């Protein structure tokens, strides 16, 4: 009979693979450094292979160690899913939930959302991680996150997703700008303006470029910001105009009176907020329940599960 590694040993392996530092890995696992080191040595002895190259200055995975660590991470995710399946069969949407959200959504929905979920689901403990979409997707696939609130169109890969709400893309400009006299702003108007955009790596950048159908953004782009707040401050300083999501308007314009908002014509483009999770999870039914609560909080409306669009249809919009 094969003697299998323990889940604790696999947890030590994955922590050390991530940090490549015994002290930080031990802190991550809430054990002493000697306990973690001993666990790694026992795992290597049990498998009969060397997982890490060690020296006084660094710790590095061997090629085989890297492959084993990747599989170990999947095993840990499956083990957590097994426990979650049993726990949540007794009481859905209770206990810890690791929730990822993008920076162009989180600050504008989390205050009301966390309050709403705290009232509706008092036994649910949300642990929130804010990061750009690619980072969140990697952590979801690796089992570090359970569910994401992100925006499309964006290539999400192998996930299941549920539509939450549409978020219009609008034009923000200085109060003195000539386009302020327009009830709506056309794409031709934008093509002649100094356009401020969020930096590469944020899905909102691609949403904005798609909304105004700009093929060559560097032609009239003068500044790349790291956040929506910085963009709005630059607009207030009359350095150009920008595109922002409607959900950010009230929050970002609260501190300035020198910025006005106009819709973008002719079709009033939007991004779509979606809730996404691994297709292998045992908690899909729970996550759809959660999605309905989030939708109710953000839109004030309820909708049956059957009317949700699949991710291919959403991404094609």
N, C-alpha and C positions, 0 to 999 in steps of 0.2 A: 504494500500500500504506500502510495506516494505521500510524503510528509509535506504539507502545504505551508507556505508562508502565512504569517498572521496578518490581519488587517492593520494592526499597529505597525508592523514592520513595513508594510506597503505605504502607510501614511508617512513614516519616517523617510522612506525612499523618495516619495514625491516632494516632500518639503525640502529635502537636501538638494534634489534635482532643480527645484525652483530657485533656491537662494545660493547654492554653491558655497555655503558658509555654515559650519556646524552650530555656531552660537545662534544665528538668526533662525535656522531651521528648528533648533530645540525650542526657542521661544515661540515659534509658530505652533509647535505641537504641545506646548505647555509641559515640557519635561526638561530634565537637566541635560546638559551637553553630553555627559558620560552615558546617560541612558540612551540617548539617540545614537551615539557612536557605537555603543554595544549592540543596539538593535540592527544597525546597518551591517556590522561584522557578522552577526548571527544570520542575517538574510543572505549575505554573500556566501557564507559557509553552507547554508541550506541549498542554495542554488548551484554552488560549485563554480561560481564565476566572480570576476572582479567588476564591480559596478562603478567605482569611482577611482580616479587617479588622485592621490593625495601627496601634498608637499607641505612645507611649513608656510608657504605663501598662498596656496590656492587649492581648491577642490574642484575637480572637473569630471563630468560623466564620461565613461568610456562609450564607444559607439554601441556596444551591446547594452550597456547600462541605460543609454538614452531610449532604446527600443523597449526595454523592460519597464522603464518608468512610465512611458506612454501607455502601455497596457495596464500597468498598476493603477494609473489614474482612472481608467475606464472601469476597472474592477471596484474601486472605491465608490465611484458614482453609482454603479449598479447596487452595491451594498446599501448605500444611503437610500436609493429608490425602494429597495426591498423593505427597509424599516419604515420609510414614509408611506408605502402602500398599506402596511398593517396599521400604522397610527392614524392615517387619514380616513381609513375605512370606518373607524370608530367616531372620529370628529373632524370633518372636512374643514380646511382653511384654519387650522390651529397650529401652534408651534412656529418654529423659525422658517422664514422664506427669504432667500437671497435675491434681491430685486435690483436689476440694472436699469439705468435710465440715461439718456443722452443729455448733454449740457444745455441744448437748446429747447429742452422740454422740462427737465427736472425742476429748475427754480420757479417755474410758472404754474406747475400743477401739484407739486408735492405738498405745499402747505395745506391746501384744501383737501387733497387726496388722503394724506395721512390722518387728518382729523376725521374724515368720513369713514375710512376703514377702521380707525380706532373705535368708532361708535358701532359700526356694523359687525366687526370681527374682533372683539376684545381679546381673544386668545391668540390671534395672529401676531407674530413678532417679525416685523420687516427689518431686514438689514440692507440698507440702500448703498449701491455703488454707482457713482456718476462717472462716465467716461465716453469717449467717441464710439460710434457704432462698431468699427472693426475690433476694438479692444473688448467691448462687451460680448461680441459674437464669439471671440476666442475663449473668453471665460465661461460662456454658456456651454460651448462644445466641450470644454475641459472639466465641466462639473463644478466650477467655482461659483456660478450663478445658476439660479433656478428658472428665472423668467426675466424678460426684458420689455421695457416700454421704449420703442424706437419709432422712426418715421420712414416712410417710403414715398416715392420710388427709391429703392436702394436694394442691391443684391444681397439678400439675407442668407442665401445658401440653404442648407438642410435644416429647416425649422418648420414648425407649425405656427401659424399666426392668425390672429383675430383682429378684425377692424374695430377700432374704438371710436374715432371721430375724424372729420376733416378739419384741417387747420389752414385757412387762407394765407397766401403770401401777399403782403401789402407793401406799399412804397412809403418810406419815411424821408422827409425832406425838411430843410430849414424853413421857418415860418416866412422868411423873406423871399423864398424861391418863387420864380414866375409860375411854375407848375402848380403852385398852391391854388391858383384860380381855377384849375381844372377839377371837375367832380371826379373824374377817373383819369389815370395816366396810361397812355398807350406804350407799346413796346418801341415804337418809333421815337417817342419822346425820350425813353431811357437810352436809346442808342446814341443820343447826342449829349448825354450827361456824364459827369464825373461819378463813376459808380464805386461805392465802397462795399467790399465783400468780406465775409469771414474767411479765415485762412483755410488752406488745403487740409483735408483730413476730417472736416466736418461735413456730414451729409447735407446740412442746410445750404452749403455752398452750391452743390449740384442741384438742389431743389430751386435755388434762386436763379441760377443760370438757365435751368430748364423753363422756369416760369416766364422769364423775359426773352427766352430763345436767343441768347447771346452765344455765338459759336466761338468767338475769339475774345474772352473777357479781358485780356491784357491790353486790348485796344483802348478801353476807357476806364480801366480799373486803376485807382491811384493809391489804394491802401488795403492791406489785409489785416483784419483784427483777429484777436484770439477769443473774443466773446461778443455777444450781442450788446452788452453794456458799453463796451468800447466803441462799437459801431455807432450807437446812438449818440454818444458823446462827441464823436467826430462830426456827425450830422449837425448837432447843436452848435458846433464851432464853425459851421458853414463851409466845411471842406468837401462837401459832396452830398449825394443821396444814397440810400441803401434800400435793401429789401429785407423785411423781417416777418416772422410768423405772427399771426393775429394774437395767439395766446400770450405773446410777450409784450404787447402794446401797453396795457395798463400799468404793468410793473416797471417797464423801462422808461416810460414817458412821465412817470410820477414825479421825477426829480428835475424835469426841465419843461419850460414853456416855449422853447424855441424850436420845437419839432412838431410837424403836423403829419397826419397819415392820410393817404389816398389809396383806394383800390386800384388794382392793375387790370386793364382791359385788354382784349374784349371778353375773355372767358373766365376772369377772376380765378387764376390758378391756385392750387392748394397742394399741400403735402397731406399724407394720411398717417395718423398715429395708429400703431398696431402693437398688440401684446404678442410676444414671441417666446416659444419654448422648444426644448428638444423633442423631436417626434417619438423618441423612445421612452419618454417619461411615463410613469404610471399615474400622474396627477393631471392629465389633460382635462378631465371633467371639472376638477377643482379650478383649474386655471381659467376655464370658460366662465365659471361662476364669478371668479375674481374680475374677469374682463367686463362682465355685465355691471358689476358694482363700480368699476372705474368709469365705464361709459355713463352710468347714471350720475356719478359725481361731476364729470366734466361737461355733460350735455343736458342733464336733467331729464333724460329720457331712458326708457327701458326697451330692449329689443330681444326677441326670442333667439335662441341659439341657431335655429335653422336658417335665419336670414343672413348670417355672417358670410362674407365672401372668402374664398380661398386666396392664398397668397399670390398665386399666379395671376389671378384676375386683378388683384389690387396693384401688383407691380406693373401691370400693363397699362395702367391709366396714365 
